Every structure is written in structure tokens, then in C-alpha cells.
Amino acid sequence: MAGHIIHVHATIPAPAEQVWDVITDVAHADAVLRSVKECELLTEGEYDVGTRWSERRTLFGHHGAEQLHVVESDPPLRTVVEAEVGDDVIRTAYRLTPAGPDRTSTRLAMTTTVEMIQRSPVSRAMWAMFGGFSFDQSRKVLEHDLADIETEACRRAMTG
């Protein structure tokens, strides 16, 4: 059962490769994204399916550290990350599309879904009554993430 789906997007004035580098630099997410308070890379090697890290943030009413892992990776066009938090699975897909006449901009679309398959009927009823607040707060967090990715991608594009 999908609890909520949030879709945010923006056109970033930086090439897709630059935006990809920011999204996949998970070891430094806490320095880039204001919503991430701590981040620790748990695997070695290049960003790819199976890459794991731990981060501390609040999303869909969940507070604290969560482990994320990459479930899809198609550089520099698409990646999907997933976290199991309590009884929920939170999945975020990033789609990068080169944009502009010279393809030096990137349309970044982020879709985050919370799946509540393991929740009890009581917990689902509570979500139905009070989940709207978590939805609104989570949407703001994702909009901030999008703005922070844009800021960092532009900064990196300027510094080469």
C-alpha cells in the first residue's frame, strides 16, 4: 500500500553529469543537503547498485538514522534509492534529463514513495488521520533537497 507519493522537479543550469555527481556523492550528503544531519558511507567503491550508507534526517514522520541503498543506477540519467524504516519502505527515484538548446541544463525529477505494506490496520488508520502533516513536511524537505542539489551542482560547474 503506497502511503504517499511526492513528486518535485526543477531545471538546473548545470549539465546532467554535474548533477549526477552531486546526487551520487552520498559520503558528503550532510555537507550538501540541509535535511541530512549525519552521513556515513557503509560500502566501498563507485556509486552503483548495492551502495549503502546511513544518514540521519526526518522524512514521512520517521526520525533518526536510516540505512539507504541503491536499487537502480543508470548514470547519468536515473537512480533509485531505498530505505526500510520501521514497517515502511521509502523509495526515491531521481530522473535526469539533459535540457536546453545546448543540453547544458538538466531537468531533475525526484519521486519519493512511502510503501506501508507491513503496517497494522490501526497504524494505517492513524496514517489516514494524521499523515497529511508528515506529507507536507516531507514535501518541504524534498523541495529543500532539490534546491540544495541545484546550488551544489552550480557551484561545482563554476569551479570545474
N, C-alpha and C positions, 0 to 999 in steps of 0.2 A: 504494500500500500504506500503510494507516494504521499507524504505529508504535505510538502510544499515544493514548488519549483520556482526558482528565481532566475530570471534572465536579464543580464545587463550587458551593454556593449558601448564601444566608443571607437572613433577613428583616431589613431595615434600617429603623429607626424614623425615616424621612425620606421625603418624597414622591418619586415617580419622577422628577420634573423636577429635583429637587436631586441625586439620584443620577446622573442623566444628565449634569448639568453637571460633576460630578467626573470621570466616565468620559471625557468628551469634551474635558476641559481638558488636552490632551496636552502643551501647552507647559510645563505645571507638573508633569508626572508625576514628575519626580525629587524634587520637594518633597513629594509625597503618598505615593508608593509606595516603601517601603524597599528594594525589589528593583531599582529603577531608579537607576543611579548618575549618568547624564547623559542629558539630553534636548534635542533641537533640532528645532523645527518647521521643515519644509522648504517648506511651501506657505503661501499667504496665504488669508484669508477664513474663513468659518464652517466648522465641522466638518461634513463631508459626504463622500460617495463621492469618492475621489481625494485626500483629505487625506493628506499624507505627513509622517513625522517619523523621526528617528533617535534610538535610545536604546541605552544600554549596560546589559546585565543578563546573567544566566546562566539559560538555560531549555533543558531537554532536552539538557543536556550542551554546548550551544553557549555560548561565552564571547565577550564583546566587543560591539561596536556592531552593530546591525542596523537596517535600514530597514523601517518598517511603513507600511501604507497601508490606508485604509478601503475595503472592497469592498461593504458594505451599510450603509445608515443609514435607520432609521425612527424618528425622535425622538418621544417619549422611551421607546420600547418595545424597540428592538433595534438592535444594530450588530454588525458583523463586521469584524475587522482581520486582516491577513495579513502575514507576513514570509517572505521567501525567505532561508534561512540555509544556506549551503553547498548540499548536494544535497537539502535538506528544505524543506518549506513548513509553517510553523506558523500555524495559524488559530485565533483566539479569537472566540467568539460571546458577546455579552452580551445577556441577555433580562431585561427589567424588567417586573414585573407589579405594579400597584397592589394593596395588601393592607390588611387590617384593615377594621373596620366603617365607618370614615370615610375609608378609602383614603389615609391619611397615612403609611403604611408601604409599603415596596417589597420584593418578593421579587426578589433579584438572582441569576440563574443564569449561571455562566460555564462554557463548554465549550471546552477547548483541545485541538486535534488536531495531531499532527505526521504529515505525509504524507511517505513516503520513496520516492517514485516513481523518483527519479534515482539512488538508491544502488546500488552494485555488489553482487553476490551475497556477496562477502566482508564488505563493510560491513554488510549486512543480518544476516549470521550473527553478527558481532560485537555488533550491537544485540540480537539474540536472547539472547546470553550475558550481556551487561553492561548492557543498557538498563534493567533494573529499578532500579538505583541512580539513574539520571537521572530515571526516572519518580517515585520517591519524593521526590527533591529538588525536582523541578518542581511536584509537588503541594503541597509546603510553601510554595514561592514563591507559587503561586496562592492558597493559603489566606491568606497574609500580604497579598496584593493585595486580597483580599475584605475582610479586616479593616481595611486602610488606607482603602479606599473608604468603608466604613461610618463610620469615625472622621471622615473629612473631610466626608462628607455631613451627618453630625450636627452637626459644628462649623459648617458653612455654614448649616444650618437654624436653629441657635441665634442666629447673628449676623445672619440675614436677608439 
